[in-house]
């Protein structure tokens, strides 16, 4: 569920350089989900959702050298990036193995299951 958050998807797809920057970009309404502006960073994306930069926001400083920066992005398999249209599509649900958060999630679940 954490991987499907809008701010995380913005970061993982390479549209933001850091997670705090992705959160700020979402809060400032730079993105639209399926054509509707969204300003909630915790918005949960579904399979088939298309996240795009709003038309009037493409000139922002965030998106200078955008196409050059997108060449070096290692996007997860559940995201299909379209840099020409400043958008990405959620093609499937993220897998447990791809959620590289740097902690042992199974140990946490086991701890709270006591």
Biopython code that builds the backbone (N, CA, C, O; Angstrom):
import numpy as np
from Bio.PDB.StructureBuilder import StructureBuilder

atoms = [
    (1, "UNK", "N", (0.831, -1.198, 0.000)),
    (1, "UNK", "CA", (0.000, 0.000, 0.000)),
    (1, "UNK", "C", (0.872, 1.258, 0.000)),
    (1, "UNK", "O", (0.522, 2.253, -0.634)),
    (2, "UNK", "N", (1.994, 1.219, 0.700)),
    (2, "UNK", "CA", (2.862, 2.394, 0.733)),
    (2, "UNK", "C", (3.473, 2.677, -0.635)),
    (2, "UNK", "O", (3.687, 3.836, -0.988)),
    (3, "UNK", "N", (3.749, 1.653, -1.392)),
    (3, "UNK", "CA", (4.328, 1.840, -2.719)),
    (3, "UNK", "C", (3.349, 2.537, -3.658)),
    (3, "UNK", "O", (3.778, 3.239, -4.574)),
    (4, "UNK", "N", (2.049, 2.361, -3.452)),
    (4, "UNK", "CA", (1.044, 2.932, -4.351)),
    (4, "UNK", "C", (0.682, 4.368, -4.030)),
    (4, "UNK", "O", (-0.132, 4.964, -4.736)),
    (5, "UNK", "N", (1.259, 4.939, -2.991)),
    (5, "UNK", "CA", (0.982, 6.341, -2.678)),
    (5, "UNK", "C", (1.438, 7.227, -3.835)),
    (5, "UNK", "O", (2.431, 6.930, -4.498)),
    (6, "UNK", "N", (0.709, 8.311, -4.072)),
    (6, "UNK", "CA", (1.041, 9.210, -5.175)),
    (6, "UNK", "C", (2.449, 9.768, -5.021)),
    (6, "UNK", "O", (3.216, 9.770, -5.985)),
    (7, "UNK", "N", (2.806, 10.243, -3.829)),
    (7, "UNK", "CA", (4.130, 10.834, -3.661)),
    (7, "UNK", "C", (5.236, 9.809, -3.880)),
    (7, "UNK", "O", (6.273, 10.140, -4.456)),
    (8, "UNK", "N", (5.039, 8.592, -3.440)),
    (8, "UNK", "CA", (6.037, 7.551, -3.658)),
    (8, "UNK", "C", (6.148, 7.204, -5.137)),
    (8, "UNK", "O", (7.254, 7.010, -5.643)),
    (9, "UNK", "N", (5.028, 7.124, -5.834)),
    (9, "UNK", "CA", (5.051, 6.803, -7.265)),
    (9, "UNK", "C", (5.751, 7.907, -8.051)),
    (9, "UNK", "O", (6.464, 7.624, -9.015)),
    (10, "UNK", "N", (5.554, 9.161, -7.649)),
    (10, "UNK", "CA", (6.233, 10.280, -8.304)),
    (10, "UNK", "C", (7.744, 10.137, -8.122)),
    (10, "UNK", "O", (8.508, 10.336, -9.066)),
    (11, "UNK", "N", (8.168, 9.793, -6.911)),
    (11, "UNK", "CA", (9.588, 9.610, -6.644)),
    (11, "UNK", "C", (10.147, 8.402, -7.389)),
    (11, "UNK", "O", (11.184, 8.508, -8.044)),
    (12, "UNK", "N", (9.479, 7.264, -7.299)),
    (12, "UNK", "CA", (9.983, 6.027, -7.903)),
    (12, "UNK", "C", (10.023, 6.106, -9.437)),
    (12, "UNK", "O", (10.837, 5.436, -10.072)),
    (13, "UNK", "N", (9.150, 6.919, -10.025)),
    (13, "UNK", "CA", (9.147, 7.050, -11.477)),
    (13, "UNK", "C", (10.165, 8.071, -11.970)),
    (13, "UNK", "O", (10.335, 8.234, -13.179)),
    (14, "UNK", "N", (10.846, 8.762, -11.052)),
    (14, "UNK", "CA", (11.904, 9.683, -11.434)),
    (14, "UNK", "C", (11.466, 11.115, -11.656)),
    (14, "UNK", "O", (12.275, 11.948, -12.063)),
    (15, "UNK", "N", (10.213, 11.419, -11.399)),
    (15, "UNK", "CA", (9.734, 12.779, -11.593)),
    (15, "UNK", "C", (10.235, 13.714, -10.495)),
    (15, "UNK", "O", (10.288, 14.927, -10.698)),
    (16, "UNK", "N", (10.597, 13.175, -9.347)),
    (16, "UNK", "CA", (11.170, 13.941, -8.244)),
    (16, "UNK", "C", (12.477, 13.293, -7.837)),
    (16, "UNK", "O", (12.654, 12.085, -7.994)),
    (17, "UNK", "N", (13.391, 14.090, -7.315)),
    (17, "UNK", "CA", (14.699, 13.561, -6.944)),
    (17, "UNK", "C", (14.718, 12.995, -5.529)),
    (17, "UNK", "O", (15.560, 12.154, -5.213)),
    (18, "UNK", "N", (13.796, 13.449, -4.668)),
    (18, "UNK", "CA", (13.707, 12.949, -3.296)),
    (18, "UNK", "C", (12.244, 12.732, -2.941)),
    (18, "UNK", "O", (11.353, 13.260, -3.606)),
    (19, "UNK", "N", (11.998, 11.960, -1.900)),
    (19, "UNK", "CA", (10.622, 11.744, -1.448)),
    (19, "UNK", "C", (9.993, 13.032, -0.916)),
    (19, "UNK", "O", (8.831, 13.301, -1.220)),
    (20, "UNK", "N", (10.726, 13.846, -0.125)),
    (20, "UNK", "CA", (10.115, 15.119, 0.310)),
    (20, "UNK", "C", (9.761, 16.029, -0.868)),
    (20, "UNK", "O", (8.741, 16.718, -0.837)),
    (21, "UNK", "N", (10.593, 16.033, -1.895)),
    (21, "UNK", "CA", (10.284, 16.832, -3.072)),
    (21, "UNK", "C", (9.023, 16.301, -3.764)),
    (21, "UNK", "O", (8.192, 17.085, -4.222)),
    (22, "UNK", "N", (8.880, 14.982, -3.839)),
    (22, "UNK", "CA", (7.693, 14.385, -4.448)),
    (22, "UNK", "C", (6.441, 14.755, -3.665)),
    (22, "UNK", "O", (5.397, 15.040, -4.252)),
    (23, "UNK", "N", (6.545, 14.750, -2.347)),
    (23, "UNK", "CA", (5.411, 15.133, -1.500)),
    (23, "UNK", "C", (5.030, 16.589, -1.744)),
    (23, "UNK", "O", (3.848, 16.921, -1.840)),
    (24, "UNK", "N", (6.031, 17.450, -1.842)),
    (24, "UNK", "CA", (5.762, 18.860, -2.086)),
    (24, "UNK", "C", (5.138, 19.075, -3.460)),
    (24, "UNK", "O", (4.220, 19.881, -3.611)),
    (25, "UNK", "N", (5.632, 18.357, -4.452)),
    (25, "UNK", "CA", (5.081, 18.476, -5.800)),
    (25, "UNK", "C", (3.613, 18.048, -5.828)),
    (25, "UNK", "O", (2.790, 18.673, -6.497)),
    (26, "UNK", "N", (3.299, 16.990, -5.104)),
    (26, "UNK", "CA", (1.906, 16.537, -5.049)),
    (26, "UNK", "C", (1.038, 17.564, -4.330)),
    (26, "UNK", "O", (-0.070, 17.861, -4.776)),
    (27, "UNK", "N", (1.528, 18.101, -3.233)),
    (27, "UNK", "CA", (0.765, 19.081, -2.458)),
    (27, "UNK", "C", (0.510, 20.354, -3.264)),
    (27, "UNK", "O", (-0.533, 20.988, -3.105)),
    (28, "UNK", "N", (1.447, 20.730, -4.122)),
    (28, "UNK", "CA", (1.308, 21.948, -4.919)),
    (28, "UNK", "C", (0.491, 21.740, -6.192)),
    (28, "UNK", "O", (0.434, 22.618, -7.053)),
    (29, "UNK", "N", (-0.139, 20.576, -6.304)),
    (29, "UNK", "CA", (-1.036, 20.272, -7.422)),
    (29, "UNK", "C", (-0.353, 20.314, -8.778)),
    (29, "UNK", "O", (-0.923, 20.811, -9.749)),
    (30, "UNK", "N", (0.858, 19.796, -8.845)),
    (30, "UNK", "CA", (1.554, 19.744, -10.123)),
    (30, "UNK", "C", (1.107, 18.564, -10.971)),
    (30, "UNK", "O", (1.356, 18.528, -12.176)),
    (31, "UNK", "N", (0.446, 17.600, -10.340)),
    (31, "UNK", "CA", (0.066, 16.366, -11.037)),
    (31, "UNK", "C", (-1.442, 16.187, -11.090)),
    (31, "UNK", "O", (-2.189, 16.681, -10.246)),
    (32, "UNK", "N", (-1.856, 15.458, -12.122)),
    (32, "UNK", "CA", (-3.255, 15.060, -12.269)),
    (32, "UNK", "C", (-3.292, 13.544, -12.402)),
    (32, "UNK", "O", (-2.434, 12.944, -13.049)),
    (33, "UNK", "N", (-4.286, 12.941, -11.789)),
    (33, "UNK", "CA", (-4.488, 11.499, -11.903)),
    (33, "UNK", "C", (-5.732, 11.305, -12.750)),
    (33, "UNK", "O", (-6.825, 11.733, -12.378)),
    (34, "UNK", "N", (-5.559, 10.660, -13.885)),
    (34, "UNK", "CA", (-6.654, 10.451, -14.849)),
    (34, "UNK", "C", (-7.323, 11.762, -15.229)),
    (34, "UNK", "O", (-8.541, 11.827, -15.395)),
    (35, "UNK", "N", (-6.506, 12.813, -15.367)),
    (35, "UNK", "CA", (-7.013, 14.116, -15.804)),
    (35, "UNK", "C", (-7.531, 15.014, -14.700)),
    (35, "UNK", "O", (-7.833, 16.180, -14.954)),
    (36, "UNK", "N", (-7.642, 14.511, -13.489)),
    (36, "UNK", "CA", (-8.151, 15.307, -12.363)),
    (36, "UNK", "C", (-6.992, 15.744, -11.463)),
    (36, "UNK", "O", (-6.210, 14.899, -11.028)),
    (37, "UNK", "N", (-6.864, 17.049, -11.173)),
    (37, "UNK", "CA", (-5.795, 17.496, -10.279)),
    (37, "UNK", "C", (-5.931, 16.868, -8.896)),
    (37, "UNK", "O", (-7.029, 16.765, -8.348)),
    (38, "UNK", "N", (-4.796, 16.452, -8.347)),
    (38, "UNK", "CA", (-4.774, 15.824, -7.021)),
    (38, "UNK", "C", (-3.728, 16.540, -6.182)),
    (38, "UNK", "O", (-2.605, 16.762, -6.634)),
    (39, "UNK", "N", (-4.102, 16.902, -4.947)),
    (39, "UNK", "CA", (-3.154, 17.565, -4.049)),
    (39, "UNK", "C", (-2.958, 16.792, -2.747)),
    (39, "UNK", "O", (-2.520, 17.361, -1.747)),
    (40, "UNK", "N", (-3.277, 15.520, -2.756)),
    (40, "UNK", "CA", (-3.136, 14.674, -1.574)),
    (40, "UNK", "C", (-1.985, 13.696, -1.823)),
    (40, "UNK", "O", (-2.120, 12.783, -2.637)),
    (41, "UNK", "N", (-0.849, 13.879, -1.129)),
    (41, "UNK", "CA", (0.289, 12.983, -1.362)),
    (41, "UNK", "C", (-0.003, 11.518, -1.044)),
    (41, "UNK", "O", (0.619, 10.627, -1.623)),
    (42, "UNK", "N", (-0.928, 11.261, -0.147)),
    (42, "UNK", "CA", (-1.225, 9.878, 0.237)),
    (42, "UNK", "C", (-2.296, 9.240, -0.653)),
    (42, "UNK", "O", (-2.769, 8.143, -0.353)),
    (43, "UNK", "N", (-2.679, 9.903, -1.729)),
    (43, "UNK", "CA", (-3.655, 9.346, -2.658)),
    (43, "UNK", "C", (-3.175, 7.983, -3.130)),
    (43, "UNK", "O", (-2.038, 7.852, -3.584)),
    (44, "UNK", "N", (-4.017, 6.976, -3.032)),
    (44, "UNK", "CA", (-3.650, 5.612, -3.394)),
    (44, "UNK", "C", (-3.961, 5.349, -4.865)),
    (44, "UNK", "O", (-5.114, 5.426, -5.290)),
    (45, "UNK", "N", (-2.936, 5.044, -5.623)),
    (45, "UNK", "CA", (-3.101, 4.775, -7.047)),
    (45, "UNK", "C", (-3.604, 3.359, -7.278)),
    (45, "UNK", "O", (-3.320, 2.445, -6.505)),
    (46, "UNK", "N", (-4.351, 3.200, -8.352)),
    (46, "UNK", "CA", (-4.884, 1.897, -8.736)),
    (46, "UNK", "C", (-4.296, 1.500, -10.083)),
    (46, "UNK", "O", (-3.743, 2.335, -10.799)),
    (47, "UNK", "N", (-4.416, 0.234, -10.419)),
    (47, "UNK", "CA", (-3.952, -0.247, -11.719)),
    (47, "UNK", "C", (-4.741, 0.470, -12.809)),
    (47, "UNK", "O", (-5.969, 0.539, -12.755)),
    (48, "UNK", "N", (-4.036, 0.994, -13.783)),
    (48, "UNK", "CA", (-4.665, 1.708, -14.885)),
    (48, "UNK", "C", (-4.653, 3.214, -14.723)),
    (48, "UNK", "O", (-4.949, 3.931, -15.678)),
    (49, "UNK", "N", (-4.320, 3.715, -13.544)),
    (49, "UNK", "CA", (-4.267, 5.161, -13.330)),
    (49, "UNK", "C", (-3.121, 5.770, -14.135)),
    (49, "UNK", "O", (-2.025, 5.214, -14.205)),
    (50, "UNK", "N", (-3.398, 6.918, -14.738)),
    (50, "UNK", "CA", (-2.382, 7.666, -15.470)),
    (50, "UNK", "C", (-2.108, 8.943, -14.692)),
    (50, "UNK", "O", (-3.008, 9.752, -14.466)),
    (51, "UNK", "N", (-0.862, 9.113, -14.288)),
    (51, "UNK", "CA", (-0.441, 10.294, -13.545)),
    (51, "UNK", "C", (0.354, 11.166, -14.505)),
    (51, "UNK", "O", (1.329, 10.712, -15.103)),
    (52, "UNK", "N", (-0.063, 12.413, -14.650)),
    (52, "UNK", "CA", (0.612, 13.303, -15.585)),
    (52, "UNK", "C", (0.819, 14.669, -14.951)),
    (52, "UNK", "O", (0.090, 15.080, -14.048)),
    (53, "UNK", "N", (1.836, 15.358, -15.453)),
    (53, "UNK", "CA", (2.083, 16.725, -15.023)),
    (53, "UNK", "C", (1.018, 17.594, -15.677)),
    (53, "UNK", "O", (0.758, 17.477, -16.875)),
    (54, "UNK", "N", (0.410, 18.461, -14.888)),
    (54, "UNK", "CA", (-0.627, 19.332, -15.436)),
    (54, "UNK", "C", (-0.014, 20.265, -16.467)),
    (54, "UNK", "O", (1.144, 20.661, -16.336)),
    (55, "UNK", "N", (-0.785, 20.620, -17.498)),
    (55, "UNK", "CA", (-0.271, 21.386, -18.640)),
    (55, "UNK", "C", (0.395, 22.693, -18.237)),
    (55, "UNK", "O", (1.470, 23.007, -18.748)),
    (56, "UNK", "N", (-0.195, 23.447, -17.357)),
    (56, "UNK", "CA", (0.367, 24.732, -16.966)),
    (56, "UNK", "C", (1.572, 24.626, -16.056)),
    (56, "UNK", "O", (2.211, 25.639, -15.770)),
    (57, "UNK", "N", (1.896, 23.451, -15.601)),
    (57, "UNK", "CA", (2.985, 23.257, -14.634)),
    (57, "UNK", "C", (4.277, 22.724, -15.258)),
    (57, "UNK", "O", (5.283, 22.591, -14.560)),
    (58, "UNK", "N", (4.268, 22.423, -16.533)),
    (58, "UNK", "CA", (5.446, 21.827, -17.178)),
    (58, "UNK", "C", (6.615, 22.804, -17.287)),
    (58, "UNK", "O", (7.752, 22.380, -17.496)),
    (59, "UNK", "N", (6.358, 24.091, -17.150)),
    (59, "UNK", "CA", (7.419, 25.098, -17.247)),
    (59, "UNK", "C", (8.100, 25.348, -15.910)),
    (59, "UNK", "O", (9.032, 26.150, -15.841)),
    (60, "UNK", "N", (7.658, 24.679, -14.840)),
    (60, "UNK", "CA", (8.256, 24.861, -13.512)),
    (60, "UNK", "C", (9.716, 24.396, -13.513)),
    (60, "UNK", "O", (10.133, 23.592, -14.347)),
    (61, "UNK", "N", (10.475, 24.929, -12.552)),
    (61, "UNK", "CA", (11.900, 24.599, -12.439)),
    (61, "UNK", "C", (12.123, 23.107, -12.190)),
    (61, "UNK", "O", (13.181, 22.579, -12.532)),
    (62, "UNK", "N", (11.136, 22.415, -11.595)),
    (62, "UNK", "CA", (11.264, 20.983, -11.352)),
    (62, "UNK", "C", (11.532, 20.208, -12.642)),
    (62, "UNK", "O", (12.204, 19.177, -12.632)),
    (63, "UNK", "N", (11.004, 20.711, -13.732)),
    (63, "UNK", "CA", (11.019, 19.947, -14.977)),
    (63, "UNK", "C", (12.029, 20.453, -16.001)),
    (63, "UNK", "O", (11.947, 20.098, -17.176)),
    (64, "UNK", "N", (12.998, 21.295, -15.559)),
    (64, "UNK", "CA", (14.076, 21.667, -16.472)),
    (64, "UNK", "C", (14.976, 20.452, -16.643)),
    (64, "UNK", "O", (15.225, 19.720, -15.685)),
    (65, "UNK", "N", (15.451, 20.242, -17.826)),
    (65, "UNK", "CA", (16.272, 19.064, -18.166)),
    (65, "UNK", "C", (15.541, 17.760, -17.874)),
    (65, "UNK", "O", (16.171, 16.761, -17.528)),
    (66, "UNK", "N", (14.241, 17.763, -18.007)),
    (66, "UNK", "CA", (13.421, 16.602, -17.654)),
    (66, "UNK", "C", (13.770, 15.388, -18.512)),
    (66, "UNK", "O", (13.994, 14.299, -17.983)),
    (67, "UNK", "N", (13.817, 15.568, -19.823)),
    (67, "UNK", "CA", (14.064, 14.422, -20.704)),
    (67, "UNK", "C", (15.453, 13.831, -20.478)),
    (67, "UNK", "O", (15.622, 12.614, -20.546)),
    (68, "UNK", "N", (16.444, 14.671, -20.212)),
    (68, "UNK", "CA", (17.795, 14.178, -19.933)),
    (68, "UNK", "C", (17.829, 13.405, -18.620)),
    (68, "UNK", "O", (18.481, 12.366, -18.526)),
    (69, "UNK", "N", (17.128, 13.908, -17.609)),
    (69, "UNK", "CA", (17.086, 13.229, -16.308)),
    (69, "UNK", "C", (16.344, 11.901, -16.400)),
    (69, "UNK", "O", (16.702, 10.950, -15.706)),
    (70, "UNK", "N", (15.336, 11.820, -17.228)),
    (70, "UNK", "CA", (14.537, 10.604, -17.348)),
    (70, "UNK", "C", (15.306, 9.468, -18.030)),
    (70, "UNK", "O", (14.903, 8.309, -17.929)),
    (71, "UNK", "N", (16.399, 9.781, -18.718)),
    (71, "UNK", "CA", (17.198, 8.734, -19.362)),
    (71, "UNK", "C", (17.893, 7.846, -18.344)),
    (71, "UNK", "O", (18.197, 6.689, -18.635)),
    (72, "UNK", "N", (18.148, 8.375, -17.154)),
    (72, "UNK", "CA", (18.874, 7.634, -16.121)),
    (72, "UNK", "C", (17.969, 6.995, -15.074)),
    (72, "UNK", "O", (18.462, 6.467, -14.077)),
    (73, "UNK", "N", (16.675, 7.032, -15.280)),
    (73, "UNK", "CA", (15.723, 6.529, -14.284)),
    (73, "UNK", "C", (15.607, 5.018, -14.384)),
    (73, "UNK", "O", (15.479, 4.458, -15.473)),
    (74, "UNK", "N", (15.654, 4.371, -13.230)),
    (74, "UNK", "CA", (15.436, 2.932, -13.145)),
    (74, "UNK", "C", (14.059, 2.724, -12.506)),
    (74, "UNK", "O", (13.947, 2.523, -11.297)),
    (75, "UNK", "N", (13.031, 2.777, -13.327)),
    (75, "UNK", "CA", (11.653, 2.711, -12.830)),
    (75, "UNK", "C", (11.279, 1.288, -12.445)),
    (75, "UNK", "O", (11.776, 0.330, -13.038)),
    (76, "UNK", "N", (10.403, 1.149, -11.451)),
    (76, "UNK", "CA", (9.932, -0.193, -11.084)),
    (76, "UNK", "C", (9.072, -0.789, -12.198)),
    (76, "UNK", "O", (8.582, -0.074, -13.072)),
    (77, "UNK", "N", (8.900, -2.102, -12.153)),
    (77, "UNK", "CA", (8.177, -2.795, -13.223)),
    (77, "UNK", "C", (6.691, -2.454, -13.266)),
    (77, "UNK", "O", (6.046, -2.652, -14.295)),
    (78, "UNK", "N", (6.142, -1.950, -12.174)),
    (78, "UNK", "CA", (4.708, -1.660, -12.132)),
    (78, "UNK", "C", (4.370, -0.277, -12.671)),
    (78, "UNK", "O", (3.206, 0.122, -12.658)),
    (79, "UNK", "N", (5.371, 0.459, -13.145)),
    (79, "UNK", "CA", (5.165, 1.805, -13.685)),
    (79, "UNK", "C", (5.679, 1.851, -15.117)),
    (79, "UNK", "O", (6.785, 1.388, -15.396)),
    (80, "UNK", "N", (4.884, 2.407, -16.023)),
    (80, "UNK", "CA", (5.278, 2.601, -17.408)),
    (80, "UNK", "C", (5.397, 4.105, -17.641)),
    (80, "UNK", "O", (4.400, 4.826, -17.607)),
    (81, "UNK", "N", (6.620, 4.572, -17.878)),
    (81, "UNK", "CA", (6.878, 6.006, -18.007)),
    (81, "UNK", "C", (6.764, 6.440, -19.456)),
    (81, "UNK", "O", (7.225, 5.746, -20.362)),
    (82, "UNK", "N", (6.142, 7.603, -19.669)),
    (82, "UNK", "CA", (6.041, 8.214, -20.985)),
    (82, "UNK", "C", (6.623, 9.624, -20.879)),
    (82, "UNK", "O", (5.873, 10.573, -20.652)),
    (83, "UNK", "N", (7.952, 9.788, -21.037)),
    (83, "UNK", "CA", (8.566, 11.099, -20.812)),
    (83, "UNK", "C", (8.139, 12.167, -21.815)),
    (83, "UNK", "O", (8.175, 13.353, -21.490)),
    (84, "UNK", "N", (7.738, 11.778, -23.021)),
    (84, "UNK", "CA", (7.301, 12.761, -24.009)),
    (84, "UNK", "C", (6.035, 13.484, -23.567)),
    (84, "UNK", "O", (5.843, 14.660, -23.876)),
    (85, "UNK", "N", (5.176, 12.778, -22.845)),
    (85, "UNK", "CA", (3.917, 13.364, -22.387)),
    (85, "UNK", "C", (3.956, 13.749, -20.911)),
    (85, "UNK", "O", (2.933, 14.125, -20.339)),
    (86, "UNK", "N", (5.141, 13.655, -20.289)),
    (86, "UNK", "CA", (5.304, 13.981, -18.873)),
    (86, "UNK", "C", (4.312, 13.183, -18.024)),
    (86, "UNK", "O", (3.615, 13.746, -17.179)),
    (87, "UNK", "N", (4.255, 11.882, -18.251)),
    (87, "UNK", "CA", (3.277, 11.070, -17.533)),
    (87, "UNK", "C", (3.824, 9.666, -17.279)),
    (87, "UNK", "O", (4.832, 9.253, -17.852)),
    (88, "UNK", "N", (3.128, 8.955, -16.406)),
    (88, "UNK", "CA", (3.391, 7.540, -16.199)),
    (88, "UNK", "C", (2.085, 6.850, -15.875)),
    (88, "UNK", "O", (1.135, 7.468, -15.394)),
    (89, "UNK", "N", (2.055, 5.541, -16.150)),
    (89, "UNK", "CA", (0.857, 4.745, -15.942)),
    (89, "UNK", "C", (1.171, 3.600, -14.997)),
    (89, "UNK", "O", (2.228, 2.975, -15.093)),
    (90, "UNK", "N", (0.250, 3.327, -14.082)),
    (90, "UNK", "CA", (0.379, 2.199, -13.168)),
    (90, "UNK", "C", (-0.143, 0.970, -13.916)),
    (90, "UNK", "O", (-1.340, 0.859, -14.182)),
    (91, "UNK", "N", (0.760, 0.056, -14.250)),
    (91, "UNK", "CA", (0.384, -1.093, -15.066)),
    (91, "UNK", "C", (0.013, -2.326, -14.261)),
    (91, "UNK", "O", (-0.706, -3.198, -14.749)),
    (92, "UNK", "N", (0.504, -2.401, -13.019)),
    (92, "UNK", "CA", (0.184, -3.535, -12.155)),
    (92, "UNK", "C", (0.423, -3.126, -10.713)),
    (92, "UNK", "O", (0.914, -2.031, -10.440)),
    (93, "UNK", "N", (0.078, -4.002, -9.805)),
    (93, "UNK", "CA", (0.346, -3.732, -8.398)),
    (93, "UNK", "C", (1.821, -3.991, -8.103)),
    (93, "UNK", "O", (2.412, -4.914, -8.663)),
    (94, "UNK", "N", (2.417, -3.184, -7.231)),
    (94, "UNK", "CA", (3.826, -3.418, -6.896)),
    (94, "UNK", "C", (4.012, -4.729, -6.144)),
    (94, "UNK", "O", (3.172, -5.119, -5.333)),
    (95, "UNK", "N", (5.104, -5.391, -6.420)),
    (95, "UNK", "CA", (5.386, -6.650, -5.732)),
    (95, "UNK", "C", (6.074, -6.369, -4.407)),
    (95, "UNK", "O", (6.664, -5.306, -4.212)),
    (96, "UNK", "N", (5.992, -7.323, -3.509)),
    (96, "UNK", "CA", (6.605, -7.194, -2.197)),
    (96, "UNK", "C", (8.119, -7.044, -2.317)),
    (96, "UNK", "O", (8.725, -6.274, -1.572)),
    (97, "UNK", "N", (8.728, -7.766, -3.238)),
    (97, "UNK", "CA", (10.171, -7.732, -3.414)),
    (97, "UNK", "C", (10.651, -6.387, -3.946)),
    (97, "UNK", "O", (11.765, -5.962, -3.642)),
    (98, "UNK", "N", (9.825, -5.719, -4.731)),
    (98, "UNK", "CA", (10.224, -4.428, -5.305)),
    (98, "UNK", "C", (10.152, -3.281, -4.310)),
    (98, "UNK", "O", (10.757, -2.234, -4.539)),
    (99, "UNK", "N", (9.448, -3.449, -3.243)),
    (99, "UNK", "CA", (9.314, -2.392, -2.238)),
    (99, "UNK", "C", (10.595, -2.327, -1.427)),
    (99, "UNK", "O", (10.672, -2.866, -0.323)),
    (100, "UNK", "N", (11.581, -1.676, -1.971)),
    (100, "UNK", "CA", (12.892, -1.577, -1.327)),
    (100, "UNK", "C", (12.880, -0.414, -0.344)),
    (100, "UNK", "O", (13.242, 0.709, -0.692)),
    (101, "UNK", "N", (12.462, -0.693, 0.879)),
    (101, "UNK", "CA", (12.370, 0.360, 1.889)),
    (101, "UNK", "C", (13.511, 0.293, 2.888)),
    (101, "UNK", "O", (13.604, 1.159, 3.759)),
    (102, "UNK", "N", (14.369, -0.690, 2.797)),
    (102, "UNK", "CA", (15.535, -0.773, 3.644)),
    (102, "UNK", "C", (15.306, -1.353, 5.026)),
    (102, "UNK", "O", (16.178, -1.246, 5.888)),
    (103, "UNK", "N", (14.164, -1.961, 5.255)),
    (103, "UNK", "CA", (13.886, -2.602, 6.539)),
    (103, "UNK", "C", (13.352, -4.003, 6.285)),
    (103, "UNK", "O", (12.872, -4.311, 5.194)),
    (104, "UNK", "N", (13.441, -4.838, 7.296)),
    (104, "UNK", "CA", (12.914, -6.191, 7.196)),
    (104, "UNK", "C", (11.439, -6.159, 7.595)),
    (104, "UNK", "O", (11.107, -6.213, 8.779)),
    (105, "UNK", "N", (10.571, -6.070, 6.612)),
    (105, "UNK", "CA", (9.141, -5.931, 6.861)),
    (105, "UNK", "C", (8.589, -7.157, 7.565)),
    (105, "UNK", "O", (7.706, -7.035, 8.414)),
    (106, "UNK", "N", (9.086, -8.319, 7.231)),
    (106, "UNK", "CA", (8.597, -9.545, 7.874)),
    (106, "UNK", "C", (8.884, -9.529, 9.376)),
    (106, "UNK", "O", (8.068, -10.005, 10.165)),
    (107, "UNK", "N", (10.034, -8.987, 9.776)),
    (107, "UNK", "CA", (10.368, -8.892, 11.200)),
    (107, "UNK", "C", (9.414, -7.936, 11.919)),
    (107, "UNK", "O", (9.031, -8.176, 13.064)),
    (108, "UNK", "N", (9.042, -6.873, 11.252)),
    (108, "UNK", "CA", (8.102, -5.913, 11.849)),
    (108, "UNK", "C", (6.736, -6.550, 12.018)),
    (108, "UNK", "O", (6.118, -6.418, 13.075)),
    (109, "UNK", "N", (6.256, -7.239, 10.993)),
    (109, "UNK", "CA", (4.957, -7.905, 11.071)),
    (109, "UNK", "C", (4.977, -8.962, 12.164)),
    (109, "UNK", "O", (4.018, -9.089, 12.924)),
    (110, "UNK", "N", (6.049, -9.712, 12.245)),
    (110, "UNK", "CA", (6.172, -10.739, 13.281)),
    (110, "UNK", "C", (6.177, -10.112, 14.669)),
    (110, "UNK", "O", (5.579, -10.661, 15.595)),
    (111, "UNK", "N", (6.841, -8.972, 14.825)),
    (111, "UNK", "CA", (6.895, -8.300, 16.128)),
    (111, "UNK", "C", (5.499, -7.848, 16.559)),
    (111, "UNK", "O", (5.113, -8.049, 17.711)),
    (112, "UNK", "N", (4.743, -7.241, 15.646)),
    (112, "UNK", "CA", (3.424, -6.742, 16.013)),
    (112, "UNK", "C", (2.360, -7.831, 16.085)),
    (112, "UNK", "O", (1.262, -7.592, 16.586)),
    (113, "UNK", "N", (2.676, -9.023, 15.589)),
    (113, "UNK", "CA", (1.725, -10.120, 15.635)),
    (113, "UNK", "C", (1.699, -10.794, 17.008)),
    (113, "UNK", "O", (0.842, -11.640, 17.261)),
    (114, "UNK", "N", (2.605, -10.438, 17.874)),
    (114, "UNK", "CA", (2.660, -11.047, 19.224)),
    (114, "UNK", "C", (1.510, -10.632, 20.057)),
    (114, "UNK", "O", (1.401, -11.048, 21.210)),
]
sb = StructureBuilder()
sb.init_structure("model")
sb.init_model(0)
sb.init_chain("A")
sb.init_seg("    ")
for serial, (resi, resn, name, xyz) in enumerate(atoms, 1):
    if name == "N":
        sb.init_residue(resn, " ", resi, " ")
    sb.init_atom(name, np.array(xyz, "f"), 0.0, 1.0, " ", f" {name:<3s}", serial, name[0])
structure = sb.get_structure()
